[in-house]
Amino acid sequence: MTRKTIILAMPPSNGIVELIEKNLQFHGYQVLRLDSVLKFKYNSIWERVYHFLHKNITQSKTYKKTLREKQSFHKAKQLLADNLYDYALVIRPDIYPPKVLALLKKHTKKRFIGYQWDGLKRFPVKNIIHLFDRFFIFDHTDLNNADYQNHQLYSTTNFYFDVIKPDYVQNDKLEAYYIGDHQKSRVAMIEQCAEKLAENGVRIKFIIPTSKKSDIKCYKSKYLTFGKKNRLSYQDNLKNVSTADILVDFVIAEHNGLSFRHFEALYYKKKLITTNKHIQYYDFYHPNNIFIWDDKNLGEINNFLMKPYSPINPDIIAKYSFKNWIENILGINS
């Protein structure tokens, strides 16, 4: 049986690209990765000097941008050679030059797919969306974005990586796990949650992987771990997910879609504490398993911790697998 071929273009993202590649291969795809075309370096000292002079004399950054785009296009052309691929999936297409996207489309036989997994308000794609056969967004409220009313958008969710099988670990006491970059808007939530869980006898593993003193000074809680050395690859992060009892998620203000943490909790059968209220409208929501914290009800956390985990229908769990997700966005079963 001939393997389906696919171009995967996306940012490195803490090792998620490796996991997506691995999951595609697990489900029978032959993968060409194009994250390497995003890396940039000057070809000579003269290019670096010219950029410095150009930027400081004209107050413009266009020279480096032009160099970057030319270099990306050249690298992509070399990688693609004369080959054609069944599909191309571009995640965060706003980071790829339009000429590179147009080149990828020329090398795609069936469907050229875009996925903006970080919200159209944060990272607009209006100038490139027309290049794609289908374009997906993870934040369902983007379907009503006035700037995109003339474009056909498709809503999808994130997923869990089914190439990795969960291992059950029995802890001597409940452990809550959170990892996330420093963002000033969620400092208070992180600290309040850590303190309240600790009060209720929960072991805390909350990681903010920053070594910047100005960031660390924003926090007062003794239950947090800092340092760039604690930044994890996504696969190592999933090891912590597997051994925790409770996963914790703090939604970014600009997001309404569900982060990967929600689907990891579903797949690994973990309890979840989240500030994303939209989760109550999903078919896997169960109040025994998911605590929606609205900044007022944290006092009710003890009752939530005491309740046993309620099993979810296996068909619902399978619905959010990588296998189902990739087949849906590529239109393989339609």
Secondary structure, DSSP 8 states (H G I E B T S, - for coil): ---EEEEEE---GGGHHHHHHHHHHHTTEEEEE-GGGG----SSHHHHHHHHHHHHHH---HHHHHHHHHHHHHHHHHHHTT--EEEEEEESGGGS-HHHHHHHHHTEEEEEEEEETT-TTTS--TTTGGG-SEEEES-GGGGG-GGGTTS--EE----B-TTS-------SS-EEEEE----GGGHHHHHHHHHHHHHTT-EEEEEE----HHHHTT---TTEEE-GGG---HHHHHHHHHH-SEEEE---TT--S--HHHHHHHHHT-EEEES-GGGGGSTT--TTTEEE--SS-GGGHHHHHHS------HHHHHHTBHHHHHHHHHTTT-
